[in-house]
């Protein structure tokens, strides 16, 4: 029968322990409300004994949060438990989470306690917490490295003392899925009163296995998963909330379990936590990363356009993204380019599509990512060049002695190339414009010249517009390139070609203005 898995979020406690991730009170309250909107079941709001600020934050969250259990963490000693109880007492559903290490290495080097003393201390801690609330969670810290026989005894004693949830932490991320599943299975089979408590699991990600270990625990009987937004936490972090939730949801056919999480809030919550903590989400992060629903491969894009399920096992809308992003880059194919062009209002077919595609590929080799504005500029450029008589083949700029510019340009017309050089002018662009006039045999007046970026980033394309006057009429040219000098040259040439198209054979004029 399908089970609902309790989602215990510890972003505000374990997550905040990430170096540099400390949050102030206002930020914690904002994140806590986002977790309520996300519909997590339990919010571990902090470690009240840790500092006055932590106590204040847990207390404030307990007062304002509605719709989720609010939990405070405490070691198995009286001061910790009393402080935690005071912090969460105003919550609608308060929980006290007590913990005590149980592994041999912790017993010997950290606690200096034997097994019997560990059990006595654990029982005393649970019993004291029970005096404040009936919702008690007990964690045998470093459970994944604790001897199976002893772990079973500690868990049995904690449940007998009043623990309603027993959390099994893989504190140092040491476990593997088979190992973690076996630990939970042993508890289910060997602890006689295990049915009186929910088995929880808290997995760290030191080996990158936190989500896999948590899923293995669920398969073997765990009913609660402790996790954080974006997987933040001590060292390499914790089990990622968004990943465990979507794994259970997407593969419900296999796990037959689900959560009550509103998955459409995953991306907004992820971004909030990233903004508040300053811990950036990696682009290839599962579920909430920028690339999680982005496709650049031409084969993948073609499949996506035919049927999204060919390459996506989840819908981007289900986790809070607006849509799939077909990232246009050097691996993209014609189908994706034509589809993006249609979305931008252009219809490319046949030779025109091929021409734009070839130009797109050249641009993609220069840029890591091609934006919509880049594509629109490419298409406009090809359209504007469709009737051009002269085409730019290459150009070269030099500064001679005393800073005098020289420009060498090669233009083609009707399959034939012509090359010429101009020395002088008021600057490199002036020299370029003059040598183009020299080759074509047309002299004009430059009335306006502009250049600006058409897309984002350091490798953005530059768009140049040039306004020329010829025989009393004004002609505009436009050029686009990642090289602004080339863009300017293309714009000038485009305008001159328009003059030729409109007036027939060019007529000599006196060049009056310079750029």
C-alpha positions in Angstrom: 0.0 0.0 0.0 1.3 3.5 -0.9 2.9 5.4 2.0 3.3 9.1 2.6 6.9 9.9 3.5 7.3 12.7 6.0 9.7 15.4 4.8 11.7 16.8 7.7 13.5 20.0 6.5 16.7 21.0 8.4 17.8 23.9 6.1 17.5 26.3 9.0 19.6 24.1 11.3 22.0 21.7 9.5 21.8 23.8 6.3 22.8 27.0 8.1 25.9 25.2 9.5 27.4 25.4 5.9 30.3 27.8 6.1 29.1 31.2 5.0 25.4 30.3 5.1 24.4 32.0 8.4 21.0 33.7 8.3 19.7 36.5 10.4 16.2 36.4 12.0 14.4 38.1 9.2 15.9 35.7 6.7 15.1 32.6 8.7 11.5 33.7 9.0 11.3 34.3 5.3 12.8 30.8 4.6 10.5 29.2 7.2 7.4 30.7 5.4 8.7 29.4 2.1 9.0 25.9 3.6 5.4 26.2 4.8 4.3 27.2 1.3 6.3 24.2 0.0 4.3 22.0 2.5 7.2 20.4 4.3 5.9 18.4 7.3 8.6 19.3 9.9 10.8 22.4 10.1 13.9 22.0 12.2 14.2 25.6 13.1 17.6 25.5 14.9 19.7 24.5 17.8 18.4 26.8 20.6 21.2 26.2 23.1 23.8 27.2 20.5 23.4 31.0 20.9 20.8 33.6 22.0 20.2 34.4 18.3 19.5 30.8 17.5 17.0 30.5 20.5 15.3 33.7 19.3 15.0 32.5 15.8 13.5 29.1 16.8 11.1 30.9 19.2 10.0 33.4 16.5 9.4 30.6 14.0 7.5 28.6 16.5 5.2 31.6 17.1 4.5 32.4 13.5 4.6 29.1 11.5 1.3 27.5 10.9 0.8 24.2 9.0 4.1 22.5 9.9 5.7 20.9 13.0 8.4 23.1 14.4 11.4 21.3 15.9 14.3 22.3 18.1 17.5 20.3 18.4 19.1 19.3 21.7 21.8 17.1 23.1 20.8 14.6 25.7 21.4 16.9 28.6 19.0 18.8 30.8 20.1 22.4 29.8 19.8 21.7 26.1 16.4 20.0 26.4 15.0 22.7 28.6 16.2 25.4 26.3 14.7 23.7 23.2 11.4 23.2 25.0 11.2 26.9 25.9 12.0 27.8 22.2 9.3 25.6 20.6 6.6 25.7 23.3 4.4 28.2 21.4 4.3 26.2 18.2 1.0 24.6 17.1 2.8 21.2 17.0 6.2 21.4 18.8 8.8 18.7 18.5 12.0 18.2 20.5 14.8 16.4 18.8 17.4 14.9 21.1 20.6 13.2 20.0 23.5 11.2 21.4 26.4 9.6 19.6 26.5 5.8 19.6 29.4 4.7 17.3 32.5 3.1 18.8 34.7 6.0 17.6 32.4 8.6 19.2 32.0 6.6 22.4 35.8 6.3 22.8 37.1 9.7 21.6 34.3 12.2 22.0 32.0 11.1 24.8 34.3 8.8 26.9 31.2 6.7 27.7 30.6 2.9 27.6 27.5 1.3 26.0 25.5 1.1 29.2 26.0 4.8 30.0 25.0 5.7 26.4 21.7 3.9 26.8 21.0 5.5 30.2 21.8 9.0 28.9 19.6 8.5 25.8 16.7 7.2 27.9 17.0 10.1 30.4 17.1 12.6 27.5 13.9 11.2 25.9 12.1 11.1 29.2 13.0 14.7 30.0 11.8 15.9 26.6 8.6 13.9 27.0 7.8 16.1 30.0 7.3 19.0 27.6 5.7 17.4 24.5 4.6 14.0 23.3 6.3 14.6 19.9 9.9 13.4 20.5 12.6 12.5 18.1 15.7 10.6 19.1 18.9 10.3 17.0 21.8 8.0 17.7 24.5 10.1 16.1 26.8 8.3 13.7 24.3 5.4 13.6 25.6 4.2 10.2 28.9 3.3 11.9 27.4 1.9 15.0 27.4 -1.9 15.7 24.1 -3.4 14.6 23.4 -5.1 18.0 24.1 -2.0 20.0 22.1 0.3 17.6 19.1 -2.0 18.0 19.3 -1.8 21.8 19.6 2.0 21.9 16.6 2.4 19.5 14.5 0.0 21.5 15.3 1.8 24.7 14.6 5.2 23.2 11.2 4.1 21.9 10.3 2.5 25.2 11.2 5.9 26.9 8.7 7.8 24.7 10.4 8.6 21.3 7.8 8.8 18.6 10.4 9.1 15.8 13.8 7.4 15.7 16.2 9.0 13.3 19.1 7.0 11.9 21.9 9.4 10.8 24.7 8.7 8.4 26.5 11.6 10.1 29.7 11.5 8.1 28.3 10.2 4.7 30.0 6.9 5.1 27.2 4.5 4.1 26.3 3.1 0.7 22.8 2.4 -0.5 23.1 -1.4 0.3 24.6 -0.7 3.7 22.0 2.0 4.6 19.1 -0.2 3.5 20.5 -3.0 5.6 20.7 -0.8 8.7 17.0 0.1 8.4 16.0 -3.4 7.6 17.8 -4.7 10.7 15.8 -2.2 12.9 12.5 -3.3 11.3 13.3 -6.9 11.8 15.0 -6.9 15.2 13.6 -4.1 17.3 10.4 -5.4 18.9 8.7 -2.1 19.5 9.8 -0.5 16.2 6.1 -0.2 15.1 5.6 2.4 17.9 7.8 5.0 16.2 8.5 6.4 12.7 11.9 5.4 11.4 13.7 8.5 10.0 17.0 8.8 8.1 19.4 11.7 7.9 22.1 11.2 5.3 25.1 13.4 4.6 26.6 13.7 1.1 30.4 13.2 1.7 30.5 10.4 -1.0 27.7 11.9 -3.1 25.3 9.2 -1.9 22.9 11.1 0.4 19.9 10.8 -1.9 20.6 7.3 -2.9 21.1 6.2 0.7 17.9 8.0 1.7 15.9 6.2 -1.0 17.4 2.8 0.1 16.2 3.6 3.6 12.7 4.4 2.4 12.7 1.1 0.4 13.5 -0.8 3.6 10.9 0.9 5.9 11.9 4.5 6.7 8.9 6.8 6.9 10.7 10.1 7.3 13.6 11.7 5.4 15.6 14.6 6.8 16.9 16.9 4.0 17.7 20.4 3.1 16.9 22.8 0.2 19.7 22.6 -2.4 21.3 19.9 -0.3 23.2 22.4 1.8 24.7 21.5 5.2 27.8 20.4 7.0 30.8 19.6 4.7 29.4 18.3 1.4 25.9 18.8 2.6 22.8 16.7 3.2 20.2 14.8 1.2 18.7 17.3 -1.2 15.0 17.9 -0.6 14.1 18.6 -4.2 15.9 15.4 -5.4 14.4 13.0 -2.9 10.9 14.4 -3.4 11.1 14.3 -7.2 12.7 10.8 -7.1 9.8 9.5 -5.1 7.2 11.4 -7.3 8.7 10.5 -10.7 9.4 6.9 -9.8 6.2 6.3 -7.9 5.8 3.2 -10.1 8.9 1.7 -8.3 8.8 3.2 -4.8 5.0 3.4 -4.4 5.6 6.3 -2.0 5.0 10.0 -2.2 5.1 13.2 -0.2 2.8 16.1 0.4 5.3 18.6 -1.1 4.0 21.2 -3.5 6.6 20.6 -6.1 5.8 23.7 -8.1 7.4 25.6 -5.2 10.8 23.8 -5.5 12.5 26.2 -7.8 11.3 29.4 -6.1 12.3 28.0 -2.7 15.7 26.9 -4.0 16.3 30.4 -5.4 15.3 32.0 -2.1 17.7 29.9 -0.1 20.5 30.5 -2.6 19.9 34.2 -2.4 19.7 34.3 1.4 22.7 32.1 2.1 24.9 33.2 -0.9 25.5 29.6 -1.8 25.0 29.5 -5.5 23.2 26.5 -7.1 25.4 24.8 -9.7 24.1 24.9 -13.2 23.9 21.1 -13.5 22.2 20.6 -10.1 19.4 18.0 -10.5 15.8 19.4 -10.4 16.5 23.1 -9.7 19.8 23.8 -11.6 19.7 26.1 -14.5 20.5 23.3 -16.9 18.1 20.7 -15.4 15.6 21.3 -18.2 18.0 22.8 -20.8 18.9 20.9 -24.0 21.7 22.0 -26.4 22.4 18.8 -28.4 20.7 18.9 -31.8 19.5 15.3 -31.5 18.0 16.0 -28.1 16.4 19.2 -29.3 14.9 17.4 -32.3 13.4 14.8 -30.0 12.1 17.4 -27.6 10.3 19.2 -30.3 8.6 16.0 -31.4 7.7 14.7 -28.0 9.2 16.1 -24.7 9.1 12.7 -23.0 11.9 11.6 -25.3 14.4 13.4 -23.2 12.6 14.7 -20.1 11.3 12.4 -17.3 9.7 15.4 -15.5 7.9 18.5 -16.7 9.7 21.8 -15.9 6.4 23.3 -14.8 6.1 20.6 -12.1 9.1 21.9 -10.2 8.6 25.6 -10.7 10.3 26.4 -14.0 8.3 28.1 -16.7 9.3 25.9 -19.6 12.0 23.8 -21.1 15.0 25.8 -22.4 16.4 24.7 -25.7 19.8 26.3 -25.3 21.1 27.4 -28.6 24.7 26.5 -29.0 27.2 24.8 -31.3 25.5 21.4 -30.7 22.1 22.7 -31.8 20.5 21.5 -35.1 18.4 23.0 -37.8 15.1 21.9 -36.3 15.8 23.7 -33.0 16.9 26.8 -34.9 13.9 26.8 -37.1 11.6 26.3 -34.0 13.3 29.2 -32.1 13.0 31.4 -35.2 9.3 30.7 -35.4 8.9 31.6 -31.7 10.6 34.9 -32.5 8.3 35.5 -35.5 10.4 34.4 -38.4 9.8 31.6 -40.8 12.9 30.0 -42.2 12.8 27.3 -44.8 15.0 25.9 -47.5 18.1 27.9 -48.6 17.3 30.8 -46.2 17.3 28.4 -43.2 20.5 26.8 -44.4 22.2 30.3 -44.7 21.1 31.4 -41.3 22.1 28.0 -39.8 25.6 28.3 -41.2 25.9 31.8 -39.8 24.5 30.5 -36.5 27.1 27.7 -36.3 29.9 30.2 -36.9 28.6 32.4 -34.2 28.1 29.5 -31.8 31.8 28.6 -32.2 32.6 32.1 -30.9 30.0 32.2 -28.1 29.2 29.7 -25.3 25.4 30.4 -25.6 23.4 32.1 -28.3 20.5 34.2 -27.1 17.2 35.0 -28.8 18.4 38.5 -29.6 21.5 37.0 -31.3 19.3 34.7 -33.5 17.0 37.6 -34.4 20.1 39.7 -35.4 21.5 36.8 -37.5 18.2 36.5 -39.4 17.8 40.2 -39.9 21.4 40.3 -41.1 20.8 37.5 -43.7 17.6 39.2 -44.9 19.3 42.5 -45.2 22.2 40.9 -47.2 19.9 39.0 -49.5 20.1 41.6 -52.3 23.5 43.0 -51.4 25.9 43.3 -54.3 29.1 43.5 -52.3 30.1 41.2 -49.6 32.8 41.6 -47.0 35.5 38.8 -47.3 38.1 40.1 -44.8 39.6 43.3 -43.4 42.8 44.3 -41.7 43.6 47.4 -39.6 47.0 48.7 -38.7 48.4 51.8 -37.1 51.5 53.0 -39.0 54.1 55.4 -37.6 52.8 58.3 -35.6 49.5 56.5 -35.2 48.3 56.9 -38.8 45.7 54.2 -39.5 45.6 52.0 -42.5 42.8 49.7 -43.6 43.0 46.8 -46.1 39.6 45.4 -47.2 38.7 42.5 -49.5 35.2 42.6 -51.0 33.5 40.2 -53.3 31.0 40.8 -56.1 29.6 38.2 -58.4 32.2 35.7 -57.3 35.1 38.1 -57.9 37.2 39.6 -55.1 38.8 43.1 -55.0 41.3 44.2 -52.4 42.5 47.7 -51.7 44.2 49.7 -48.9 43.6 53.2 -47.6 46.2 55.1 -45.5 45.1 58.0 -43.2 41.7 59.2 -42.0 40.6 60.3 -38.6 40.7 56.8 -37.1 40.5 53.1 -37.9 36.8 53.2 -38.8 37.2 56.2 -41.0 39.9 54.3 -42.8 37.7 51.3 -43.2 34.8 53.3 -44.6 37.1 55.2 -47.0 38.6 52.0 -48.5 35.2 50.5 -49.0 34.2 53.7 -50.9 37.4 53.4 -52.9 36.7 49.8 -54.0 33.0 50.4 -54.7 33.4 53.8 -56.3 30.8 55.5 -54.2 31.4 58.4 -51.9 28.9 59.3 -49.2 28.2 61.5 -46.2 28.1 59.7 -42.8 25.2 61.3 -40.9 25.0 58.9 -37.9 26.9 56.0 -36.5 26.0 53.8 -33.5 27.0 50.6 -31.9 25.5 48.6 -29.0 25.3 45.1 -27.5 22.4 43.0 -28.7 22.7 40.2 -26.1 24.3 39.3 -22.7 27.8 38.6 -21.6 31.4 39.5 -22.4 31.0 37.6 -25.7 27.8 39.4 -26.7 27.3 40.4 -30.3 27.6 44.1 -31.2 25.1 45.7 -33.5 26.1 48.7 -35.5 23.9 51.1 -37.4 25.2 53.6 -39.9 23.2 56.3 -41.6 24.5 57.6 -44.9 23.4 60.5 -47.2 23.7 60.1 -50.9 22.2 62.6 -53.5 19.9 64.1 -50.9 18.5 60.7 -49.7 19.3 58.9 -46.4 20.2 55.2 -46.4 20.6 53.1 -43.3 22.8 50.0 -42.9 23.0 47.5 -40.1 25.7 45.0 -39.1 26.0 42.4 -36.4 29.1 40.6 -35.1 30.9 39.7 -31.9 33.6 42.0 -33.3 32.3 45.6 -33.1 34.7 46.8 -35.8 33.4 44.1 -38.1 29.8 45.0 -37.2 30.5 48.6 -38.1 32.1 47.6 -41.4 29.2 45.4 -42.3 26.7 48.2 -41.5 28.5 50.7 -43.7 28.7 48.1 -46.6 25.0 47.3 -46.1 24.1 50.9 -46.4 26.2 51.5 -49.5 24.7 48.4 -51.2 21.2 49.8 -50.5 22.3 53.0 -52.4 23.4 50.9 -55.4 20.1 48.9 -55.3 18.0 52.1 -55.2 19.9 54.4 -57.6 21.5 52.0 -60.1 25.2 52.5 -60.8 26.9 54.5 -58.1 27.9 58.1 -58.8 31.0 59.7 -57.4 30.4 62.1 -54.6 32.7 64.2 -52.4 33.2 62.6 -49.0 32.4 65.3 -46.5 32.0 63.8 -43.0 34.2 61.4 -41.0 33.3 59.2 -38.1 
